[in-house]
Amino acid sequence: MTTPQLSDPREFVQYVIAAVEANPDLREPLLRAILTEEFLELPARVARIEDEILPRIESDIQTLKEDVSVLKEDVGTLKDNVGWLRGKAHETDFSRLAASLLNRDLGLRRVRVVKGNVVSPSRHAEEFADNIDDAAESDTITDEQYRRILATDVIAQCRRPGSSERVWVAVEVSGRLDENDISRAVASAAILRALFGEEALPVVAGERIDPPDVERAERSGVVVISLDE
């Protein structure tokens, strides 16, 4: 094929384009003459990526999502466990410091913890346990009331200054206090009041409590003791 004499490069390009369009079999030789081998292999590489690599990436992403989901569950479980441990630590702290805390916030004296995490064997604790068991066996209290007393975090018997009358204190302890702690403390105090025929005070103790729950505690006659000091 005779190539015309074209002085303008643009005219030459147009000539080449027209020749390729008229002769499609010239396309591949022209590309090989103009482009590098790496560039010519690019479509095949892209196709390989789509066929082989992308599915693996998608599989890896799915696996990663599943791993993240499991990790979230593990973190949630860890938070729950930490919360439980903190709660138990608070119960232990309150049991150990009950005399000081109940005197500070309620003015009570002669504090005897009869149920709590660090209750040492004592006449008061043994008598209380026997009284609760006897009340349950004689149907003086229901099984539900019996379980509520056993589940109460801390129970103490105290006296007011200058008085011989015994005062019971039912305490629910938590890192973050809420309406459930308040209702449990009220229920425990009511059972003690009915069982012994004596004054019984509901108390909640913890690090934090939201303002609405502070108001709820006040309306329910529940004393809030801060452990964040």
C-alpha positions in Angstrom: 0.0 0.0 0.0 1.4 3.4 -1.0 1.5 6.0 1.8 0.6 9.5 0.6 2.9 12.3 1.3 1.3 14.2 4.2 3.1 17.1 5.7 0.6 17.8 8.4 0.8 15.2 11.3 -2.9 15.5 11.9 -3.6 14.6 8.3 -1.3 11.5 8.8 -3.2 10.5 11.9 -6.5 10.8 10.1 -5.1 8.7 7.3 -4.0 6.0 9.7 -7.4 6.0 11.4 -9.2 5.7 8.0 -6.9 2.9 7.0 -7.5 0.9 10.2 -11.2 1.4 9.9 -11.1 0.1 6.3 -8.8 -2.8 7.3 -9.6 -4.0 10.8 -6.8 -6.6 10.6 -4.4 -3.7 10.8 -5.5 -2.8 14.4 -3.5 -5.4 16.3 -0.2 -4.8 14.4 -0.7 -1.0 14.9 -1.3 -1.4 18.6 1.8 -3.6 19.0 3.9 -1.0 17.1 2.6 1.8 19.3 2.1 0.3 22.8 4.4 -1.5 25.1 3.9 -5.2 25.9 2.8 -4.3 29.5 0.1 -2.0 28.2 -1.1 -4.6 25.7 -1.5 -7.2 28.5 -3.5 -4.8 30.6 -7.0 -6.1 29.5 -6.0 -9.7 30.3 -4.7 -8.6 33.7 -7.9 -6.7 34.5 -9.9 -9.8 33.5 -7.8 -11.9 35.8 -8.3 -9.5 38.6 -12.1 -9.6 38.1 -12.1 -13.4 37.8 -9.6 -14.4 40.4 -8.6 -11.6 42.7 -11.9 -9.8 43.3 -13.7 -12.9 44.5 -10.9 -13.5 47.0 -11.1 -9.9 48.2 -14.9 -10.1 48.6 -14.4 -13.3 50.5 -11.8 -11.7 52.7 -14.1 -8.7 53.3 -16.9 -11.1 54.3 -14.6 -12.9 56.7 -13.5 -9.6 58.1 -17.1 -8.6 58.7 -17.8 -11.8 60.5 -14.7 -11.4 62.6 -15.7 -7.8 63.5 -19.2 -9.1 64.4 -17.7 -11.7 66.7 -15.3 -9.1 68.1 -18.3 -6.8 68.9 -20.0 -9.7 70.7 -16.8 -10.4 72.6 -16.4 -6.7 73.6 -20.1 -6.7 74.7 -19.5 -9.8 76.8 -16.3 -8.3 78.2 -18.2 -5.1 79.1 -20.9 -7.1 80.9 -18.3 -9.1 82.8 -16.4 -5.9 83.8 -19.7 -4.4 84.9 -20.5 -7.5 86.9 -17.0 -7.5 88.5 -17.3 -3.7 89.3 -20.7 -4.4 90.9 -19.3 -7.1 93.0 -16.4 -4.9 94.0 -18.9 -2.2 95.0 -20.9 -4.7 97.1 -17.7 -5.7 98.9 -16.8 -2.1 99.5 -20.2 -1.3 100.9 -20.2 -4.3 103.1 -16.8 -3.4 104.4 -17.7 0.3 104.9 -21.3 -0.1 105.9 -20.9 1.3 109.4 -19.2 4.4 108.1 -21.5 5.0 105.1 -24.8 4.4 107.0 -23.6 6.7 109.8 -22.5 9.4 107.4 -25.7 9.4 105.3 -28.4 8.2 107.7 -26.9 8.9 111.1 -27.3 5.2 112.1 -25.1 3.4 114.7 -24.5 -0.1 115.9 -24.4 -1.3 112.3 -24.3 -5.0 111.9 -24.1 -6.4 108.3 -26.1 -9.6 108.3 -25.9 -10.2 104.6 -23.2 -9.1 102.2 -20.0 -10.0 100.5 -17.7 -9.8 103.4 -19.9 -10.9 106.3 -17.9 -12.8 108.8 -19.7 -15.6 110.7 -21.5 -13.9 113.6 -24.4 -14.3 115.9 -26.4 -11.6 114.1 -25.8 -13.1 110.6 -26.7 -16.6 111.7 -29.8 -15.4 113.5 -30.9 -13.4 110.4 -30.4 -16.4 108.1 -32.3 -18.7 110.5 -35.2 -16.2 110.7 -35.4 -15.9 106.9 -35.3 -19.7 106.5 -38.0 -20.2 109.2 -40.2 -17.6 107.7 -40.0 -19.3 104.3 -40.6 -22.7 105.7 -43.6 -21.5 107.7 -45.0 -19.7 104.7 -44.8 -16.4 106.6 -43.1 -15.1 103.4 -43.6 -16.4 99.9 -40.9 -18.1 97.9 -40.6 -15.0 95.8 -40.1 -12.8 98.9 -37.6 -15.3 100.2 -35.6 -15.2 96.9 -35.8 -11.4 96.9 -34.2 -11.2 100.4 -31.5 -13.7 99.4 -30.8 -11.6 96.3 -30.5 -8.3 98.2 -26.9 -7.1 97.9 -26.5 -5.9 101.5 -28.7 -6.1 104.6 -27.8 -4.5 107.9 -29.5 -4.0 111.2 -28.8 -0.8 113.0 -30.0 1.6 115.7 -30.6 5.3 115.8 -28.6 7.3 118.4 -30.3 7.1 121.8 -32.8 4.5 120.7 -33.1 0.8 121.4 -35.4 0.2 118.4 -33.8 -1.8 115.7 -33.7 -0.4 112.1 -33.2 -2.6 109.1 -31.5 -1.4 105.9 -31.8 -3.1 102.6 -29.2 -2.0 100.1 -28.9 -2.5 96.3 -25.4 -1.7 95.0 -24.4 -1.0 91.5 -21.9 1.0 89.5 -24.7 2.8 87.7 -27.9 2.9 89.6 -31.3 2.7 87.8 -35.0 2.2 88.4 -34.5 -1.6 88.8 -32.1 -1.1 91.8 -34.6 1.3 93.3 -37.6 -1.0 93.0 -35.5 -4.0 94.4 -34.5 -2.0 97.4 -38.1 -0.9 98.0 -39.3 -4.5 97.7 -36.6 -5.8 100.1 -37.3 -3.2 102.7 -41.0 -3.9 102.6 -40.4 -7.6 103.2 -38.1 -6.9 106.2 -40.6 -4.4 107.6 -43.5 -6.9 107.3 -41.5 -9.8 108.6 -39.9 -8.2 111.7 -42.5 -5.5 112.4 -39.7 -2.9 112.6 -38.5 0.1 110.6 -36.8 -0.8 107.3 -35.1 1.6 105.0 -34.5 1.1 101.3 -31.1 2.3 100.1 -29.3 2.3 96.8 -25.5 2.8 96.6 -23.3 3.3 93.5 -21.0 5.6 91.5 -23.6 7.1 89.2 -27.3 7.8 89.0 -29.1 9.8 86.4 -31.3 12.8 87.5 -34.6 11.1 86.6 -33.7 8.1 88.8 -32.6 10.5 91.6 -36.2 11.9 91.5 -37.6 8.4 91.3 -35.7 7.4 94.4 -36.9 10.5 96.3 -40.5 9.7 95.4 -40.1 6.1 96.5 -38.4 7.1 99.8 -35.1 5.5 98.8 -31.9 6.9 100.1 -29.1 7.3 97.5 -25.6 6.8 98.8 -22.7 7.8 96.5 -19.7 5.5 96.4 -17.7 7.9 94.1 -15.8 9.5 96.9 
